[in-house]
Amino acid sequence: MDNLLVPPFNKKHIAAALDHYSQMVARFHRGEWEPAIARSGKFVEAMLKALYVYTGNTPASGRAFKAGQIITNLQTILVGSANDSIRLVIPRACQFIYDVASNRGARHDPDEVDPNQMDANAVVMNCSWILAEIIRFAQKGMLNMDQTQGIVESLTQRKYPTIEHVDGRIYFHYQGLSAPDVGTLVLADVYPKRIMSSEVVQTIVRHHFSFKNATVALRRINHLYDDDGTGRLKALGTCLLKAETIMQTKKPM
């Protein structure tokens, strides 16, 4: 990926931005909303440094670095001195992401629905757009936006081959998963939404277990979910911890 961006952009800052992007998406896929949002802020900082260096300026280091100041400085560059994507469009997208990342948890009434998943969706989408746009710019018209977006999406797929969604069906590509493991993973994957118990059973069956084993497995992990009384299940915190352990200890196929 960095070969599409270096040159014209600074290798050090691009490498940092790509690392933060990968870490952000990894946490997003695991439902770790706040860590994903935090990484989006780091992505923005690295990307702003890359843009600033590109315009012939040197960003401050350490605590002296202020993302807001860099954004303002980029936007005040004389028209014609830099492309509008560098001067205005990307910095504006960075400002939105940075506002979310810097103020998560402080902007919301505690009685409201937890906004973290919505915030994470928004920042991941915007970070992906920024990455696609800066690739398009670096390639100087050689790639269009559809092509660059495809590159970004393929990067995400290569980084996360262990969980796959196909037309609403979920597949987990880990070695040695038991039926309870699959049930735990699917509950964690859809969290914080509820899922019908029948869908959990169907997912376990798709992973080459019998219907009988699938229904027994779901009963075995009943301490990991809440049932609202109509068969709609929601993962508990213990389920999320268990799923994290499974993903860390099982090898990808």
N, C-alpha and C positions, 0 to 999 in steps of 0.2 A: 504493500500500500504506500509506503513512504517514497517509493521510486516514482510515484505519480505526483508527488508534492515537493520533492527535493531534487534539484532546484525547482522553482525559484524561492521556496521558503526555507527558513533556517532549520537544519536537520535536528538540532537539539530540541527545539520547541515542538516540532512536528512529531518527533518520537514520543515526547511526553503527552501530547494531545491524543495520539493514537492509543497509547497505553491506558489513559484515563477513559477513553471511549470504550475500549474493550472491557475494562473493569466495571464501567457503568452498566453496560448491557448484561454482563454476567450477573450482577446483583439484581437487575431488573427482572431477568428471567427466573430468578429464585424468589421473587416477591419481596426482596429486601428494598423497600421503597426509599427509605431515608438514606441508606448508603448509596443507592443509585443516584439520588438527587445530589448528594454531596459530591460524587464523582463528576456529575455534570458541571458543577461549579469549577472543579479542577480542570476539566476539559476546556472550559471557556477561558480560564486564565492562561493556559498554555497556547490556545489558539490566538488570543489577543496579543500575546508576546510575539508569536510568529508574524502576525499582521503588522505589528508595530515595527519590528525589525525590517520587514519587507519595505516599509515606507521610508527607511533610512534613519530610524530613530532607535534609541536604546532604552528598553524598559528598566525601571528600577528593580532592584533585587530584594529578596526577603520581605520583611514587613513593610518596607517602603513602597512595594508594588501596590497600586490601587487600580483595580479593574475599571471602576467608574471613570477615573481620570484618563485611562488609555482610550476608553470608548469616546469620551468627549474630545480628546486630542485627534483621534482618527476622523471624527465627524467635522472637525474644523479645518482639515486639510483643504487647501484650495481646490476648487472644481477644476478638473483637468490634470491635476497633479497625481491622482491615483484613480483607479477604476471605482465606480460607484459601489460595486460589491464589497470592495475592501474598505472604502471610506464610510459607507452608510448602511448597506443592507445587512451584511454579516454582523457588524457591531450592534445594530438594533436587535437582531436575534439573540446575540450574546447578552445584551442588557436584560431581556426577558428571562432567559435561563438563570442569569446570575441573581436577579431579584428573587426568583423562586428558591434557588439554592441557599441564598444568604438569609432568607426570612422564614424558612420552613418551620412550621409549628408556632410561629409568632403572629401570623396573620389571621388565624382562625379562632373562632369562638369554641371553647372546649365542648360545648353542647352540640356542635355541628357534627355531621358525618365526617369521619376521618378522611382528610383530603389527600393523604400522601400518595395513594395509587393514581389519582387523577393528575397530581403534580408530576409524578414520575413519568406517566405517559406523555405529558406535554413536553417535559425537558428532553426525554429520549428522542422524541420525534423531531424536535428542533435541533438537537445536536446532530442527528443523522442528516438533516437538511443542510446544516452548516458544512459538514464533512463532504457531502456531495457537491455543494456549491463551490467549495474551495478547490476540490479536484477538478471540476469543470473549468474554473478560472486558470488553474495551474497548467492545464492541458491546452489552453489558448484556443478553444474552439474545436479541438480534435474530438472531444466527446460532448454529447448533448446531455441534458439533465436526466433523461431516462437511463442512459448508459451509466452515468455516474451513480445514480441511485441504485442501479443493479449491482454495481461494484460494492457499495456500502452494504447492501442486503446480503450479498454473497459472503462478505467478510463476517457478518453476524452468523450466518449459517455455519461457516467453517469453525467458528469459535465455539459454537454451542450445538454439537451434533447429537447430544444425548437426550434431548427432549424435542419431539416433533409433533406439530399440530397439522392434521390433514382433514379438511372439511369438517372441523369440529370434533374429530377423533384424536385422542392423545396417545402417543407411543413413547416409551422410555427405553433407550438403547444402552442399558447397562448389563454387564455380565452377572449371572447368578441371582437375579431378583426372585424373591419368593412372592407368592400371591399376596400376603399381607404388605410386603414392600410396595408392590404396585398400587394397592389400595391407598397406602399412606402417601405415595408420591402424587397420585391424582388429586387427592383432597388438598394437598399443599399447593399443587399447581393452580387450582382454580380459586384458592383463597385470595381475598376475603369473601368471595361469592359462595353460595351454597350450590350443591350438586345433588341430583336425585340418586338415591342409593342404587337404583337399577342401572344408572349410567356408570357408577363405580364398578359394579359387578360386570357389566359389559366390557369395560376397559380391561379388567383383570382377565376375562376370557380371551380377549384379543391378544393377550400376552401368553397364550398357549397353556392356559389352565382350564380345567373343566368348570362347568357352571356350578357344580356342587362345591368344588374347592374354592371358587370365587365367593360364594355366599358364606361359607365357613370362615374364610379369611376376613370378610367384612365384619363378621361378629367378633372375631378375635381382636380387631383393632377398635372396638366400640368405645374404648377409653380415650381414643385420640380425636373423637369428633362429637359435635352436638347435633342431635336429631330434633328438629322442630315439631315432631309428632306426625308429620305427613311424609316422612321419608326424605326430606330435604336436609342434607348433611353439610356441616361447616367444620373445617379443621380447627382444633384447639391449638394453643401454643405448644403443647407437647407433641402434636402432630408435625408442626413446622420444624421443631428441633430434631425429631426422628427422621424427617425427610432430608434435612441437611446432613445428618450423619450418613444416611444411605448414599447420598450423592458424593460424599467425600471418601467413602470407603469402597464403593463398588467401582470397578473398572469399566470404562466405556467399551462398547463392542467394537 
